[in-house]
């Protein structure tokens, strides 16, 4: 009983993944999503800046 409860204390996502490899792929995918969002925002700002001629 004690060990079963200890697994869920580390992080919120620890109980969702079957193993460490699955968690690693999830984190890689999430970092790509965040990178795409940041890149899109930067690109929109640069396009807007060039269209306004600033």
C-alpha positions as CSV (number, residue, x, y, z in Angstrom):
1,X,0.0,0.0,0.0
2,X,2.7,2.4,0.9
3,X,4.6,2.1,-2.4
4,X,1.4,2.5,-4.5
5,X,0.7,5.9,-2.9
6,X,4.3,7.0,-3.2
7,X,4.3,6.7,-7.0
8,X,1.6,9.4,-7.4
9,X,3.3,11.9,-5.1
10,X,6.2,12.7,-7.4
11,X,4.4,14.6,-10.2
12,X,0.9,14.9,-11.5
13,X,1.6,12.9,-14.7
14,X,3.5,9.9,-13.1
15,X,0.4,7.7,-12.9
16,X,-0.6,8.3,-16.5
17,X,2.4,6.8,-18.2
18,X,3.2,3.1,-18.5
19,X,6.9,3.6,-18.5
20,X,9.6,6.2,-18.8
21,X,9.9,6.0,-22.6
22,X,6.2,6.9,-23.0
23,X,6.7,9.9,-20.7
24,X,9.8,11.0,-22.7
25,X,7.9,10.9,-26.0
26,X,5.0,12.9,-24.4
27,X,7.5,15.6,-23.1
28,X,9.1,15.8,-26.6
29,X,5.8,16.2,-28.3
30,X,4.7,18.8,-25.8
31,X,7.9,20.7,-26.3
32,X,7.4,20.7,-30.1
33,X,3.9,22.1,-29.6
34,X,5.2,24.9,-27.3
35,X,7.9,25.6,-29.8
36,X,5.4,25.8,-32.7
37,X,3.2,28.3,-30.8
38,X,6.2,30.5,-29.9
39,X,7.5,30.4,-33.5
40,X,4.1,31.3,-34.9
41,X,3.7,34.3,-32.6
42,X,7.2,35.5,-33.5
43,X,6.4,35.0,-37.2
44,X,3.1,36.9,-36.9
45,X,4.9,39.8,-35.2
46,X,7.6,39.9,-37.9
47,X,5.0,39.9,-40.7
48,X,3.0,42.6,-39.0
49,X,6.0,44.6,-38.5
50,X,7.1,44.4,-42.1
51,X,3.6,45.1,-43.3
52,X,3.4,48.3,-41.2
53,X,6.8,49.3,-42.4
54,X,8.1,50.0,-38.9
